[in-house]
Amino acid sequence: MKIVIIATEASSDYLGYNLIKSLRKKKKKINLYGVGGPLMESIGFKSWIPISEFNTIGLFEVLIRIKKFLKILKKIENQIRLNEPNILITIDSPSLSYRVVKRIQDLKEKKNIKIYHYVAPTVWAWKKYRAKIFAKLYDGMFTLFRFENKFFTKYQLSTQYVGHQIFFRRKVEKKKKTICFLPGSRNIEIKNNLSKMIPSIKESIAKFKDYDFFVLTFDHSKSLVDEMVKGLKIKVITDYKKKKKIMKTSFLAVAASGSVSLELCKYKVPSIIVYDTHFITKIILKLFVRVKFASLINIFYNREVLPEFLFEKFNAENVFKKMIELIGNKNSRMNQLRMMNDFSEKMILDKKNPSEIIAKSILKD
């Protein structure tokens, strides 16, 4: 059996890594390739394109690099046609995913390829029309959150809630005097976010002299981050296991909005969520996004559990003031931790491994 997986982000690399292990557990004779990151490659996955090639995020940023985007799209299409898989699984990255799938629709009929998407596009926040597009192109959808199914079953797409892999087997560890900064996974967002984090990093180092400071990033971004924090008393970590250990034991985190906020909830690390982007992307998001918050825990409870400083509100004064509060005010910390625990318990389905649910469903079909 041949299975192609397309995972172009750090978060989908993590999901793909766990899914591959579950697929191999269910079926020994299986060939897996496509697009994936270092985690997927570490267990023998053959990636056609380095994940570092997918370092563009934001509407405007994609538009100005459209030629590169189309070239990558064509390469993935050609590889799928060449390999003729039995199953194609796209993970997250909806803008790329559905465009890949749209290009190979003829293979569904000619070769009877089954096509699935893992991680629903956030049609509940914006681009509602995508629910209908995905229903037309895919054979099945696997969602992370219970409330998402209704948006796709409405268009007769077979949709299954599986829970979030991040929250499977969570272990909370004792915190150390450590503060970590997580500026994102792609170079463009790292530049935007880390440049605005640096004043808070400097103030933190000066005030909290008995703390250790870390920037948690990726191999493809290390030289960029090293250059940006040169001369500061802060360590840059890219090793996956070391990053997880630091994150689990941190007393406080300042993180770019994204799936990393879910990991911080899982490990019960009091957190501040920040984000900035190109001003054109910013304008479009403000005009069309229908939710008040960026973090999923805040969206879930419809209130600011984790403080968010987005766009203009993302500045040194706001961030550092909140850092002082979360380090020194026990009640503020405990309020976050209580809600994080409640959220984590609700993000898994009957204590089952989401990857095993998906593997069982796909291989049964």
Contacts in CASP RR format, 6 or more apart in sequence:
PFRMAT RR
TARGET T0000
AUTHOR 0000-0000-0000
METHOD contacts of the structure
MODEL  1
MKIVIIATEASSDYLGYNLIKSLRKKKKKINLYGVGGPLMESIGFKSWIP
ISEFNTIGLFEVLIRIKKFLKILKKIENQIRLNEPNILITIDSPSLSYRV
VKRIQDLKEKKNIKIYHYVAPTVWAWKKYRAKIFAKLYDGMFTLFRFENK
FFTKYQLSTQYVGHQIFFRRKVEKKKKTICFLPGSRNIEIKNNLSKMIPS
IKESIAKFKDYDFFVLTFDHSKSLVDEMVKGLKIKVITDYKKKKKIMKTS
FLAVAASGSVSLELCKYKVPSIIVYDTHFITKIILKLFVRVKFASLINIF
YNREVLPEFLFEKFNAENVFKKMIELIGNKNSRMNQLRMMNDFSEKMILD
KKNPSEIIAKSILKD
1 27 0 8 1.000
1 29 0 8 1.000
1 30 0 8 1.000
1 31 0 8 1.000
1 86 0 8 1.000
1 87 0 8 1.000
2 30 0 8 1.000
2 31 0 8 1.000
2 33 0 8 1.000
2 83 0 8 1.000
2 84 0 8 1.000
2 85 0 8 1.000
2 86 0 8 1.000
2 87 0 8 1.000
3 23 0 8 1.000
3 30 0 8 1.000
3 31 0 8 1.000
3 32 0 8 1.000
3 85 0 8 1.000
3 86 0 8 1.000
3 87 0 8 1.000
3 88 0 8 1.000
3 89 0 8 1.000
4 32 0 8 1.000
4 33 0 8 1.000
4 34 0 8 1.000
4 79 0 8 1.000
4 80 0 8 1.000
4 83 0 8 1.000
4 85 0 8 1.000
4 87 0 8 1.000
4 88 0 8 1.000
4 89 0 8 1.000
5 16 0 8 1.000
5 19 0 8 1.000
5 20 0 8 1.000
5 32 0 8 1.000
5 33 0 8 1.000
5 34 0 8 1.000
5 35 0 8 1.000
5 36 0 8 1.000
5 40 0 8 1.000
5 45 0 8 1.000
5 89 0 8 1.000
5 90 0 8 1.000
5 91 0 8 1.000
6 34 0 8 1.000
6 35 0 8 1.000
6 36 0 8 1.000
6 76 0 8 1.000
6 88 0 8 1.000
6 89 0 8 1.000
6 90 0 8 1.000
6 91 0 8 1.000
6 93 0 8 1.000
6 96 0 8 1.000
6 97 0 8 1.000
6 100 0 8 1.000
7 13 0 8 1.000
7 15 0 8 1.000
7 16 0 8 1.000
7 35 0 8 1.000
7 36 0 8 1.000
7 37 0 8 1.000
7 40 0 8 1.000
7 51 0 8 1.000
7 91 0 8 1.000
7 92 0 8 1.000
7 93 0 8 1.000
8 35 0 8 1.000
8 36 0 8 1.000
8 51 0 8 1.000
8 54 0 8 1.000
8 92 0 8 1.000
8 93 0 8 1.000
8 96 0 8 1.000
9 51 0 8 1.000
9 54 0 8 1.000
9 92 0 8 1.000
9 93 0 8 1.000
9 185 0 8 1.000
9 186 0 8 1.000
10 37 0 8 1.000
10 51 0 8 1.000
10 185 0 8 1.000
10 218 0 8 1.000
11 92 0 8 1.000
11 185 0 8 1.000
11 258 0 8 1.000
11 259 0 8 1.000
11 260 0 8 1.000
12 36 0 8 1.000
12 91 0 8 1.000
12 92 0 8 1.000
12 93 0 8 1.000
12 118 0 8 1.000
12 119 0 8 1.000
13 36 0 8 1.000
13 37 0 8 1.000
13 38 0 8 1.000
13 39 0 8 1.000
13 40 0 8 1.000
13 51 0 8 1.000
14 39 0 8 1.000
14 165 0 8 1.000
14 166 0 8 1.000
15 91 0 8 1.000
15 92 0 8 1.000
15 118 0 8 1.000
15 119 0 8 1.000
15 165 0 8 1.000
15 355 0 8 1.000
16 36 0 8 1.000
16 39 0 8 1.000
16 40 0 8 1.000
16 91 0 8 1.000
16 118 0 8 1.000
16 355 0 8 1.000
17 39 0 8 1.000
17 40 0 8 1.000
17 42 0 8 1.000
17 43 0 8 1.000
18 165 0 8 1.000
18 353 0 8 1.000
18 354 0 8 1.000
18 355 0 8 1.000
19 89 0 8 1.000
19 91 0 8 1.000
19 118 0 8 1.000
19 355 0 8 1.000
19 358 0 8 1.000
19 359 0 8 1.000
20 32 0 8 1.000
20 40 0 8 1.000
20 43 0 8 1.000
20 45 0 8 1.000
21 43 0 8 1.000
21 355 0 8 1.000
22 353 0 8 1.000
22 355 0 8 1.000
22 356 0 8 1.000
22 358 0 8 1.000
22 359 0 8 1.000
23 30 0 8 1.000
23 32 0 8 1.000
23 359 0 8 1.000
23 362 0 8 1.000
23 363 0 8 1.000
24 30 0 8 1.000
24 32 0 8 1.000
25 356 0 8 1.000
25 359 0 8 1.000
26 356 0 8 1.000
26 359 0 8 1.000
26 360 0 8 1.000
26 363 0 8 1.000
27 363 0 8 1.000
32 44 0 8 1.000
32 45 0 8 1.000
32 46 0 8 1.000
33 45 0 8 1.000
33 46 0 8 1.000
33 47 0 8 1.000
33 48 0 8 1.000
33 83 0 8 1.000
34 45 0 8 1.000
34 46 0 8 1.000
34 47 0 8 1.000
34 48 0 8 1.000
34 76 0 8 1.000
34 79 0 8 1.000
35 47 0 8 1.000
35 48 0 8 1.000
35 49 0 8 1.000
35 51 0 8 1.000
35 54 0 8 1.000
35 76 0 8 1.000
36 45 0 8 1.000
36 47 0 8 1.000
36 51 0 8 1.000
37 45 0 8 1.000
37 47 0 8 1.000
37 50 0 8 1.000
37 51 0 8 1.000
38 51 0 8 1.000
38 219 0 8 1.000
38 240 0 8 1.000
39 240 0 8 1.000
40 47 0 8 1.000
41 47 0 8 1.000
48 75 0 8 1.000
48 76 0 8 1.000
48 79 0 8 1.000
49 72 0 8 1.000
49 75 0 8 1.000
49 76 0 8 1.000
50 220 0 8 1.000
51 220 0 8 1.000
52 220 0 8 1.000
53 72 0 8 1.000
54 72 0 8 1.000
54 93 0 8 1.000
54 96 0 8 1.000
54 186 0 8 1.000
55 186 0 8 1.000
55 187 0 8 1.000
55 188 0 8 1.000
55 220 0 8 1.000
56 62 0 8 1.000
56 65 0 8 1.000
56 68 0 8 1.000
56 69 0 8 1.000
56 186 0 8 1.000
56 188 0 8 1.000
57 186 0 8 1.000
57 188 0 8 1.000
57 189 0 8 1.000
57 277 0 8 1.000
58 188 0 8 1.000
58 277 0 8 1.000
58 278 0 8 1.000
58 281 0 8 1.000
59 280 0 8 1.000
59 281 0 8 1.000
59 284 0 8 1.000
60 278 0 8 1.000
60 280 0 8 1.000
60 281 0 8 1.000
60 284 0 8 1.000
61 188 0 8 1.000
61 277 0 8 1.000
61 278 0 8 1.000
61 281 0 8 1.000
62 69 0 8 1.000
62 95 0 8 1.000
69 96 0 8 1.000
72 96 0 8 1.000
73 96 0 8 1.000
73 99 0 8 1.000
73 100 0 8 1.000
73 103 0 8 1.000
76 100 0 8 1.000
77 100 0 8 1.000
77 103 0 8 1.000
77 104 0 8 1.000
80 88 0 8 1.000
80 100 0 8 1.000
80 104 0 8 1.000
80 107 0 8 1.000
81 104 0 8 1.000
81 107 0 8 1.000
84 107 0 8 1.000
84 111 0 8 1.000
84 113 0 8 1.000
85 113 0 8 1.000
86 113 0 8 1.000
86 114 0 8 1.000
87 113 0 8 1.000
87 114 0 8 1.000
87 115 0 8 1.000
87 116 0 8 1.000
87 362 0 8 1.000
88 101 0 8 1.000
88 104 0 8 1.000
88 113 0 8 1.000
88 114 0 8 1.000
88 115 0 8 1.000
88 116 0 8 1.000
89 115 0 8 1.000
89 116 0 8 1.000
89 117 0 8 1.000
89 118 0 8 1.000
89 362 0 8 1.000
90 96 0 8 1.000
90 97 0 8 1.000
90 98 0 8 1.000
90 100 0 8 1.000
90 101 0 8 1.000
90 115 0 8 1.000
90 116 0 8 1.000
90 117 0 8 1.000
90 118 0 8 1.000
91 97 0 8 1.000
91 117 0 8 1.000
91 118 0 8 1.000
91 119 0 8 1.000
92 118 0 8 1.000
92 119 0 8 1.000
94 117 0 8 1.000
94 121 0 8 1.000
94 130 0 8 1.000
94 134 0 8 1.000
97 117 0 8 1.000
98 117 0 8 1.000
98 121 0 8 1.000
98 130 0 8 1.000
98 133 0 8 1.000
98 134 0 8 1.000
98 137 0 8 1.000
101 115 0 8 1.000
101 117 0 8 1.000
101 137 0 8 1.000
101 138 0 8 1.000
102 137 0 8 1.000
104 113 0 8 1.000
105 137 0 8 1.000
107 113 0 8 1.000
108 115 0 8 1.000
108 139 0 8 1.000
114 139 0 8 1.000
114 362 0 8 1.000
114 365 0 8 1.000
115 137 0 8 1.000
115 138 0 8 1.000
115 139 0 8 1.000
115 140 0 8 1.000
116 138 0 8 1.000
116 139 0 8 1.000
116 140 0 8 1.000
116 141 0 8 1.000
116 142 0 8 1.000
116 358 0 8 1.000
116 362 0 8 1.000
117 134 0 8 1.000
117 138 0 8 1.000
117 140 0 8 1.000
117 141 0 8 1.000
117 142 0 8 1.000
118 141 0 8 1.000
118 142 0 8 1.000
118 358 0 8 1.000
119 142 0 8 1.000
119 143 0 8 1.000
119 144 0 8 1.000
120 134 0 8 1.000
120 141 0 8 1.000
120 143 0 8 1.000
120 144 0 8 1.000
120 145 0 8 1.000
120 148 0 8 1.000
120 151 0 8 1.000
120 152 0 8 1.000
120 159 0 8 1.000
121 127 0 8 1.000
121 130 0 8 1.000
121 131 0 8 1.000
121 134 0 8 1.000
123 129 0 8 1.000
123 130 0 8 1.000
123 131 0 8 1.000
123 151 0 8 1.000
124 147 0 8 1.000
124 148 0 8 1.000
124 151 0 8 1.000
124 290 0 8 1.000
124 291 0 8 1.000
125 289 0 8 1.000
125 290 0 8 1.000
125 291 0 8 1.000
125 299 0 8 1.000
126 285 0 8 1.000
126 288 0 8 1.000
126 289 0 8 1.000
126 290 0 8 1.000
127 288 0 8 1.000
128 151 0 8 1.000
131 151 0 8 1.000
131 152 0 8 1.000
131 154 0 8 1.000
131 155 0 8 1.000
131 157 0 8 1.000
132 155 0 8 1.000
134 141 0 8 1.000
134 152 0 8 1.000
134 157 0 8 1.000
135 152 0 8 1.000
135 155 0 8 1.000
135 156 0 8 1.000
135 157 0 8 1.000
136 155 0 8 1.000
138 157 0 8 1.000
139 158 0 8 1.000
139 365 0 8 1.000
140 157 0 8 1.000
140 158 0 8 1.000
140 159 0 8 1.000
140 160 0 8 1.000
141 152 0 8 1.000
141 157 0 8 1.000
141 158 0 8 1.000
141 159 0 8 1.000
141 160 0 8 1.000
142 159 0 8 1.000
142 160 0 8 1.000
142 161 0 8 1.000
142 162 0 8 1.000
142 354 0 8 1.000
142 357 0 8 1.000
142 358 0 8 1.000
142 361 0 8 1.000
143 149 0 8 1.000
143 152 0 8 1.000
143 159 0 8 1.000
143 160 0 8 1.000
143 161 0 8 1.000
143 162 0 8 1.000
143 163 0 8 1.000
144 161 0 8 1.000
144 162 0 8 1.000
144 163 0 8 1.000
144 164 0 8 1.000
144 347 0 8 1.000
144 354 0 8 1.000
145 161 0 8 1.000
145 163 0 8 1.000
145 164 0 8 1.000
145 296 0 8 1.000
145 300 0 8 1.000
145 347 0 8 1.000
146 161 0 8 1.000
148 159 0 8 1.000
148 161 0 8 1.000
149 159 0 8 1.000
149 160 0 8 1.000
149 161 0 8 1.000
152 159 0 8 1.000
153 159 0 8 1.000
160 357 0 8 1.000
160 358 0 8 1.000
160 361 0 8 1.000
161 349 0 8 1.000
162 349 0 8 1.000
162 354 0 8 1.000
162 357 0 8 1.000
162 358 0 8 1.000
163 347 0 8 1.000
163 348 0 8 1.000
163 349 0 8 1.000
163 354 0 8 1.000
163 357 0 8 1.000
164 262 0 8 1.000
164 347 0 8 1.000
164 348 0 8 1.000
164 354 0 8 1.000
165 353 0 8 1.000
165 354 0 8 1.000
165 355 0 8 1.000
166 259 0 8 1.000
166 262 0 8 1.000
166 263 0 8 1.000
166 266 0 8 1.000
166 347 0 8 1.000
167 262 0 8 1.000
167 266 0 8 1.000
167 344 0 8 1.000
167 347 0 8 1.000
167 348 0 8 1.000
168 348 0 8 1.000
168 352 0 8 1.000
168 353 0 8 1.000
168 354 0 8 1.000
170 266 0 8 1.000
170 267 0 8 1.000
170 344 0 8 1.000
171 248 0 8 1.000
172 248 0 8 1.000
172 267 0 8 1.000
172 268 0 8 1.000
173 248 0 8 1.000
173 249 0 8 1.000
173 267 0 8 1.000
174 249 0 8 1.000
175 249 0 8 1.000
175 250 0 8 1.000
175 251 0 8 1.000
175 269 0 8 1.000
176 212 0 8 1.000
176 249 0 8 1.000
176 250 0 8 1.000
176 251 0 8 1.000
177 208 0 8 1.000
177 210 0 8 1.000
177 211 0 8 1.000
177 212 0 8 1.000
177 251 0 8 1.000
178 211 0 8 1.000
178 212 0 8 1.000
178 213 0 8 1.000
178 214 0 8 1.000
178 246 0 8 1.000
178 249 0 8 1.000
178 250 0 8 1.000
178 251 0 8 1.000
179 204 0 8 1.000
179 208 0 8 1.000
179 211 0 8 1.000
179 212 0 8 1.000
179 213 0 8 1.000
179 214 0 8 1.000
179 250 0 8 1.000
179 251 0 8 1.000
179 252 0 8 1.000
179 253 0 8 1.000
179 254 0 8 1.000
179 323 0 8 1.000
180 213 0 8 1.000
180 214 0 8 1.000
180 215 0 8 1.000
180 216 0 8 1.000
180 246 0 8 1.000
180 247 0 8 1.000
180 250 0 8 1.000
180 252 0 8 1.000
180 253 0 8 1.000
180 254 0 8 1.000
181 194 0 8 1.000
181 197 0 8 1.000
181 201 0 8 1.000
181 213 0 8 1.000
181 214 0 8 1.000
181 215 0 8 1.000
181 216 0 8 1.000
181 234 0 8 1.000
181 253 0 8 1.000
181 254 0 8 1.000
181 255 0 8 1.000
182 215 0 8 1.000
182 216 0 8 1.000
182 217 0 8 1.000
182 247 0 8 1.000
182 253 0 8 1.000
182 254 0 8 1.000
182 255 0 8 1.000
182 256 0 8 1.000
182 260 0 8 1.000
183 189 0 8 1.000
183 190 0 8 1.000
183 193 0 8 1.000
183 194 0 8 1.000
183 197 0 8 1.000
183 215 0 8 1.000
183 217 0 8 1.000
183 225 0 8 1.000
183 256 0 8 1.000
184 190 0 8 1.000
184 193 0 8 1.000
184 217 0 8 1.000
184 255 0 8 1.000
184 256 0 8 1.000
184 258 0 8 1.000
184 260 0 8 1.000
185 218 0 8 1.000
185 221 0 8 1.000
186 221 0 8 1.000
187 220 0 8 1.000
187 221 0 8 1.000
187 224 0 8 1.000
189 256 0 8 1.000
189 275 0 8 1.000
189 277 0 8 1.000
190 217 0 8 1.000
190 221 0 8 1.000
190 224 0 8 1.000
190 225 0 8 1.000
191 224 0 8 1.000
191 228 0 8 1.000
192 276 0 8 1.000
192 277 0 8 1.000
192 278 0 8 1.000
193 256 0 8 1.000
193 274 0 8 1.000
193 275 0 8 1.000
193 276 0 8 1.000
193 314 0 8 1.000
194 215 0 8 1.000
194 225 0 8 1.000
194 228 0 8 1.000
194 229 0 8 1.000
195 228 0 8 1.000
196 274 0 8 1.000
196 276 0 8 1.000
196 314 0 8 1.000
196 315 0 8 1.000
196 316 0 8 1.000
197 254 0 8 1.000
197 274 0 8 1.000
197 319 0 8 1.000
198 228 0 8 1.000
198 229 0 8 1.000
198 232 0 8 1.000
199 315 0 8 1.000
199 316 0 8 1.000
199 320 0 8 1.000
200 254 0 8 1.000
200 316 0 8 1.000
200 319 0 8 1.000
200 320 0 8 1.000
200 323 0 8 1.000
201 213 0 8 1.000
201 229 0 8 1.000
201 232 0 8 1.000
201 234 0 8 1.000
202 232 0 8 1.000
203 316 0 8 1.000
203 320 0 8 1.000
204 211 0 8 1.000
204 213 0 8 1.000
204 320 0 8 1.000
204 323 0 8 1.000
205 213 0 8 1.000
205 232 0 8 1.000
205 233 0 8 1.000
205 234 0 8 1.000
207 324 0 8 1.000
208 327 0 8 1.000
211 251 0 8 1.000
212 235 0 8 1.000
213 232 0 8 1.000
213 233 0 8 1.000
213 234 0 8 1.000
213 235 0 8 1.000
214 234 0 8 1.000
214 235 0 8 1.000
214 236 0 8 1.000
214 237 0 8 1.000
214 246 0 8 1.000
214 250 0 8 1.000
215 225 0 8 1.000
215 229 0 8 1.000
215 234 0 8 1.000
215 235 0 8 1.000
215 236 0 8 1.000
215 237 0 8 1.000
216 237 0 8 1.000
216 243 0 8 1.000
216 246 0 8 1.000
216 247 0 8 1.000
217 225 0 8 1.000
217 236 0 8 1.000
217 237 0 8 1.000
217 238 0 8 1.000
218 238 0 8 1.000
219 238 0 8 1.000
221 238 0 8 1.000
222 236 0 8 1.000
222 238 0 8 1.000
225 236 0 8 1.000
226 236 0 8 1.000
229 236 0 8 1.000
237 243 0 8 1.000
237 246 0 8 1.000
247 253 0 8 1.000
247 263 0 8 1.000
247 264 0 8 1.000
247 267 0 8 1.000
247 269 0 8 1.000
248 267 0 8 1.000
248 269 0 8 1.000
250 269 0 8 1.000
251 269 0 8 1.000
251 270 0 8 1.000
251 327 0 8 1.000
252 269 0 8 1.000
252 270 0 8 1.000
252 271 0 8 1.000
252 272 0 8 1.000
252 323 0 8 1.000
252 326 0 8 1.000
252 327 0 8 1.000
253 264 0 8 1.000
253 269 0 8 1.000
253 270 0 8 1.000
253 271 0 8 1.000
253 272 0 8 1.000
254 271 0 8 1.000
254 272 0 8 1.000
254 274 0 8 1.000
254 319 0 8 1.000
254 323 0 8 1.000
255 261 0 8 1.000
255 264 0 8 1.000
255 271 0 8 1.000
255 272 0 8 1.000
255 273 0 8 1.000
255 274 0 8 1.000
256 273 0 8 1.000
256 274 0 8 1.000
256 275 0 8 1.000
257 273 0 8 1.000
257 274 0 8 1.000
257 275 0 8 1.000
257 294 0 8 1.000
257 295 0 8 1.000
257 308 0 8 1.000
257 310 0 8 1.000
258 294 0 8 1.000
258 295 0 8 1.000
261 271 0 8 1.000
261 273 0 8 1.000
261 295 0 8 1.000
261 296 0 8 1.000
261 297 0 8 1.000
261 306 0 8 1.000
262 296 0 8 1.000
262 297 0 8 1.000
262 347 0 8 1.000
264 271 0 8 1.000
264 340 0 8 1.000
265 271 0 8 1.000
265 297 0 8 1.000
265 340 0 8 1.000
265 343 0 8 1.000
265 344 0 8 1.000
266 340 0 8 1.000
266 344 0 8 1.000
268 337 0 8 1.000
268 340 0 8 1.000
268 341 0 8 1.000
268 344 0 8 1.000
270 326 0 8 1.000
270 332 0 8 1.000
270 333 0 8 1.000
270 336 0 8 1.000
270 337 0 8 1.000
271 306 0 8 1.000
271 336 0 8 1.000
272 306 0 8 1.000
272 307 0 8 1.000
272 309 0 8 1.000
272 319 0 8 1.000
272 322 0 8 1.000
272 323 0 8 1.000
272 326 0 8 1.000
273 294 0 8 1.000
273 295 0 8 1.000
273 306 0 8 1.000
273 307 0 8 1.000
273 308 0 8 1.000
273 309 0 8 1.000
273 310 0 8 1.000
274 308 0 8 1.000
274 309 0 8 1.000
274 310 0 8 1.000
274 314 0 8 1.000
274 319 0 8 1.000
275 294 0 8 1.000
275 308 0 8 1.000
275 310 0 8 1.000
275 311 0 8 1.000
275 314 0 8 1.000
276 282 0 8 1.000
276 310 0 8 1.000
276 311 0 8 1.000
276 314 0 8 1.000
277 285 0 8 1.000
277 311 0 8 1.000
282 311 0 8 1.000
286 311 0 8 1.000
291 299 0 8 1.000
292 298 0 8 1.000
292 299 0 8 1.000
292 302 0 8 1.000
293 299 0 8 1.000
293 302 0 8 1.000
293 304 0 8 1.000
293 308 0 8 1.000
294 308 0 8 1.000
294 310 0 8 1.000
295 305 0 8 1.000
295 306 0 8 1.000
295 308 0 8 1.000
297 305 0 8 1.000
297 306 0 8 1.000
297 339 0 8 1.000
297 340 0 8 1.000
297 343 0 8 1.000
298 304 0 8 1.000
298 305 0 8 1.000
298 306 0 8 1.000
298 308 0 8 1.000
300 343 0 8 1.000
300 346 0 8 1.000
301 339 0 8 1.000
301 343 0 8 1.000
305 335 0 8 1.000
305 336 0 8 1.000
305 339 0 8 1.000
305 340 0 8 1.000
305 343 0 8 1.000
306 336 0 8 1.000
307 322 0 8 1.000
309 315 0 8 1.000
309 318 0 8 1.000
309 319 0 8 1.000
309 322 0 8 1.000
325 332 0 8 1.000
326 332 0 8 1.000
326 333 0 8 1.000
326 336 0 8 1.000
348 354 0 8 1.000
349 357 0 8 1.000
END
